Amino acid sequence: MHLEPGRELLDDPNGLVQFNGKYYVFHQWNRFGLDHSYKEWGLFTSSDLASLAS
């Protein structure tokens, strides 16, 4: 599986958590460009680790 944001740069996927039957993957990303000048936290969720939502 390859995690991809809807746009721009994804960096440092981490914080894989399973809670109440749902999986959470936190990551850093730059929604404004393909460089490391700006970062914020993003989140993917899944009930089965085969299908993801961001």
N, CA and C atoms as a LAMMPS dump frame, in Angstrom:
ITEM: TIMESTEP
0
ITEM: NUMBER OF ATOMS
162
ITEM: BOX BOUNDS ff ff ff
-5.0000000000000000e+02 5.0000000000000000e+02
-5.0000000000000000e+02 5.0000000000000000e+02
-5.0000000000000000e+02 5.0000000000000000e+02
ITEM: ATOMS id mol type element x y z
1 1 1 N 0.841 -1.168 0
2 1 2 C 0 0 0
3 1 3 C 0.885 1.228 0
4 2 1 N 0.473 2.232 -0.732
5 2 2 C 1.209 3.486 -0.821
6 2 3 C 0.266 4.615 -0.451
7 3 1 N 0.588 5.349 0.596
8 3 2 C -0.248 6.472 1.015
9 3 3 C 0.068 7.693 0.165
10 4 1 N -0.948 8.38 -0.313
11 4 2 C -0.774 9.594 -1.087
12 4 3 C -1.81 10.615 -0.66
13 5 1 N -1.381 11.855 -0.44
14 5 2 C -2.362 12.893 -0.149
15 5 3 C -3.093 13.267 -1.43
16 6 1 N -4.162 14.004 -1.305
17 6 2 C -4.906 14.453 -2.481
18 6 3 C -4.094 15.347 -3.395
19 7 1 N -3.091 16.02 -2.807
20 7 2 C -2.216 16.884 -3.6
21 7 3 C -0.918 17.13 -2.84
22 8 1 N 0.093 17.512 -3.542
23 8 2 C 1.384 17.968 -3.045
24 8 3 C 2.184 16.927 -2.268
25 9 1 N 2.936 17.319 -1.228
26 9 2 C 3.981 16.497 -0.615
27 9 3 C 3.539 15.82 0.679
28 10 1 N 3.67 14.504 0.742
29 10 2 C 3.462 13.754 1.981
30 10 3 C 4.834 13.408 2.546
31 11 1 N 4.995 13.564 3.864
32 11 2 C 6.278 13.308 4.506
33 11 3 C 6.035 12.659 5.858
34 12 1 N 6.907 11.764 6.229
35 12 2 C 6.968 11.224 7.577
36 12 3 C 5.681 10.553 8.05
37 13 1 N 5.145 9.556 7.307
38 13 2 C 3.98 8.838 7.843
39 13 3 C 4.383 8.113 9.126
40 14 1 N 3.594 8.26 10.152
41 14 2 C 3.902 7.654 11.44
42 14 3 C 2.628 7.606 12.278
43 15 1 N 2.743 7.157 13.485
44 15 2 C 1.599 7.163 14.387
45 15 3 C 0.488 6.226 13.969
46 16 1 N 0.827 5.013 13.524
47 16 2 C -0.21 4.045 13.172
48 16 3 C -0.91 3.591 14.451
49 17 1 N -2.208 3.831 14.529
50 17 2 C -2.989 3.542 15.725
51 17 3 C -4.236 2.761 15.325
52 18 1 N -4.611 1.763 16.126
53 18 2 C -5.874 1.061 15.945
54 18 3 C -6.695 1.326 17.198
55 19 1 N -7.925 1.814 17.019
56 19 2 C -8.781 2.157 18.151
57 19 3 C -10.238 1.921 17.769
58 20 1 N -10.936 1.142 18.551
59 20 2 C -12.357 0.837 18.319
60 20 3 C -12.64 0.354 16.9
61 21 1 N -11.794 -0.527 16.391
62 21 2 C -12.013 -1.129 15.08
63 21 3 C -11.656 -0.246 13.904
64 22 1 N -10.988 0.859 14.134
65 22 2 C -10.59 1.76 13.059
66 22 3 C -9.094 2.034 13.162
67 23 1 N -8.423 2.129 12.003
68 23 2 C -6.994 2.405 11.951
69 23 3 C -6.781 3.871 11.581
70 24 1 N -5.767 4.463 12.198
71 24 2 C -5.42 5.868 11.963
72 24 3 C -3.94 5.946 11.617
73 25 1 N -3.611 6.674 10.54
74 25 2 C -2.221 6.907 10.158
75 25 3 C -2.022 8.419 10.065
76 26 1 N -1.23 8.944 10.97
77 26 2 C -0.912 10.369 10.965
78 26 3 C 0.317 10.596 10.093
79 27 1 N 0.411 11.757 9.488
80 27 2 C 1.554 12.087 8.635
81 27 3 C 1.729 13.597 8.584
82 28 1 N 2.909 14.006 8.164
83 28 2 C 3.151 15.418 7.895
84 28 3 C 2.995 15.625 6.4
85 29 1 N 2.565 16.823 6.025
86 29 2 C 2.46 17.104 4.602
87 29 3 C 2.489 18.599 4.348
88 30 1 N 2.794 18.955 3.114
89 30 2 C 2.783 20.336 2.643
90 30 3 C 1.713 20.417 1.569
91 31 1 N 0.601 21.041 1.885
92 31 2 C -0.488 21.133 0.908
93 31 3 C -0.291 22.262 -0.092
94 32 1 N 0.773 23.053 0.09
95 32 2 C 1.007 24.201 -0.779
96 32 3 C 2.101 23.983 -1.809
97 33 1 N 2.91 22.944 -1.673
98 33 2 C 3.996 22.759 -2.624
99 33 3 C 4.703 21.436 -2.428
100 34 1 N 5.721 21.222 -3.262
101 34 2 C 6.473 19.97 -3.236
102 34 3 C 7.817 20.135 -2.537
103 35 1 N 7.901 21.056 -1.579
104 35 2 C 9.13 21.241 -0.813
105 35 3 C 8.817 21.135 0.68
106 36 1 N 9.829 21.318 1.495
107 36 2 C 9.672 21.142 2.937
108 36 3 C 9.582 22.476 3.679
109 37 1 N 9.159 23.531 2.994
110 37 2 C 9.107 24.864 3.607
111 37 3 C 7.913 25.029 4.546
112 38 1 N 6.924 24.19 4.442
113 38 2 C 5.716 24.278 5.267
114 38 3 C 5.272 22.868 5.611
115 39 1 N 4.847 22.636 6.838
116 39 2 C 4.357 21.309 7.239
117 39 3 C 3.135 21.455 8.136
118 40 1 N 2.224 20.531 7.988
119 40 2 C 1.101 20.404 8.907
120 40 3 C 0.778 18.921 9.026
121 41 1 N -0.047 18.576 10.013
122 41 2 C -0.412 17.177 10.221
123 41 3 C -1.597 16.789 9.354
124 42 1 N -1.536 15.588 8.815
125 42 2 C -2.641 15.014 8.064
126 42 3 C -3.025 13.687 8.689
127 43 1 N -4.137 13.132 8.235
128 43 2 C -4.638 11.885 8.808
129 43 3 C -5.324 11.055 7.741
130 44 1 N -4.948 9.783 7.653
131 44 2 C -5.674 8.785 6.876
132 44 3 C -6.386 7.87 7.863
133 45 1 N -7.583 7.416 7.531
134 45 2 C -8.311 6.465 8.37
135 45 3 C -8.746 5.277 7.523
136 46 1 N -8.915 4.139 8.184
137 46 2 C -9.344 2.923 7.486
138 46 3 C -9.988 1.961 8.466
139 47 1 N -10.939 1.21 7.981
140 47 2 C -11.524 0.157 8.807
141 47 3 C -10.868 -1.192 8.544
142 48 1 N -10.091 -1.31 7.432
143 48 2 C -9.52 -2.602 7.067
144 48 3 C -8.087 -2.53 6.527
145 49 1 N -7.49 -1.374 6.486
146 49 2 C -6.151 -1.119 5.94
147 49 3 C -6.033 -1.446 4.448
148 50 1 N -7.12 -1.718 3.778
149 50 2 C -7.116 -1.909 2.335
150 50 3 C -7.734 -0.71 1.631
151 51 1 N -8.658 -0.047 2.298
152 51 2 C -9.268 1.17 1.748
153 51 3 C -9.024 2.297 2.743
154 52 1 N -8.623 3.44 2.228
155 52 2 C -8.264 4.575 3.08
156 52 3 C -9.116 5.787 2.765
157 53 1 N -9.294 6.622 3.743
158 53 2 C -9.918 7.936 3.57
159 53 3 C -8.975 8.951 4.179
160 54 1 N -8.927 10.137 3.589
161 54 2 C -8.064 11.186 4.145
162 54 3 C -8.901 12.322 4.67
